[in-house]
Amino acid sequence: MDTEAGKTEGMLYLCATPIGNLGDITDRVKLTLSEADLIAAEDTRNSRKLLNHYQIRTPMTSYHEHNKYEKAEELIAQMRNGKNVALITDAGTPAISDPGEVLVRMCADAGIRVTSLPGPSAVITALTLSGLSARRFAFEGFLPADKKERRAVLEALRSEERTIILYEAPHHLKETLKQLLSVLGRRNIALCRELTKIHEEILRTDLESAAALYEETEPRGEYVLVLQGRSAEEKQAEQRARYENMTIAEHMAVYTEKGMDRKEAMKRVAADRGVQKRAIYSALLGDDPNEI
């Protein structure tokens, strides 16, 4: 294992593992897992299948959501004593919607060196397959189970202009699609199922059609949902609808009360409503707008 000159402490290696196809693992990850002193795994039974496939005999210990704080302390103590620890999750890259983020943060606070070995990630795999914009995206992970928190997140996503990526389990998919449709409207969506596996499926459709489909079809497998962000046109339409409920005088007051002069305020009101400035002037004064 690579170590810094004169440094006796061990370090933490974040090792990305396959999300489905066992062939999707790098040589560097296999070597690191073989040479580490200890592998911390989210589910040792699940990870044993991967390690056996590659004949990796390194000892394992469990590191998961329910022991992430106390076990992190134990692992840090071992690294302080010179042990190198490799962290793996059930599938994909550790610390992404995963308790590994706690271990990374605690290692950083403790001055333990951490490095990440790139590899499979369901987030990126789904995004690249979605056909939606990959230039800017927001990863939300699993939506909160608590109804109030869930609603707050959904409302925040309503105004999100970047492509949105969510995880969802099959037994929650129907309800989630209904909620997304209710809050976000008929956005485009790619439902990515069983990524990298034999039965991989990418359904590119819209939220209304997806919700209707899964009323008739039983969801199977783990899903990554990739949603179109709010378009500039949608944003403008929502703004115009909001301002249509105001009189032009009330709309003007929104800007003049902030200290904006009337001429500039008229320009802003006209832009908000999608009309010419002349129309705003005429509605207010009924005279030539060139005299403003």
WOMOWO-V743484 format. One record per backbone hydrogen bond with DSSP energy under -1.0 kcal/mol. CO is the residue of the C=O (numbers start at 1). NH is the residue of the N-H. Records with the same first field share a line. If there is no record, write none. Layout:
BEGIN
CO->NH ; NH
END
This chain:
BEGIN
4->7
11->85
12->115
13->87
14->117
17->92
21->24
23->25
26->30
27->31
28->32
29->33
30->34
31->35
32->36
38->86
39->61
40->88
41->63
43->47
44->48
47->51
48->52
49->53
50->54
51->56
52->55
59->39
61->41
64->67
67->71
69->73
70->74
71->75
72->76
73->77
74->78
75->79
76->80
77->81
78->83
79->10 ; 82
84->37 ; 38
85->13
86->40
87->15
88->42
92->17
93->96
98->101
99->102 ; 103
100->104
101->105
102->106
103->107
104->108
105->109
106->110
107->112
113->12
115->14
117->16
121->125
122->126
123->127
124->128
125->129
126->130
136->163
138->165
141->167
146->150
147->151
148->152
149->153
150->154
151->155
152->156
153->157
154->158
157->160
160->230
163->138
164->227
165->140
166->225
168->223
169->172
172->176
173->177
174->178
175->179
176->180
177->181
178->182
179->183
180->184
181->185
185->187
187->207
188->228
189->205
190->226
191->203
192->224
193->201
194->197
197->200
201->193
203->191
205->189
206->210
207->211
208->212
209->213
210->214
213->216 ; 217
222->194
223->168
224->192
225->166
226->190
227->164
231->235
232->236
233->237
234->238
235->239
236->240
237->241
238->242
239->243
240->244
243->246
247->251
248->252
249->253
250->254
252->255 ; 256
253->257
255->258 ; 260
256->259
261->265
262->266
263->267
264->268
265->269
266->270
267->271
268->272
269->273
270->275
276->280
277->281
278->282
279->283
280->284
281->285 ; 286
288->291
289->292
END
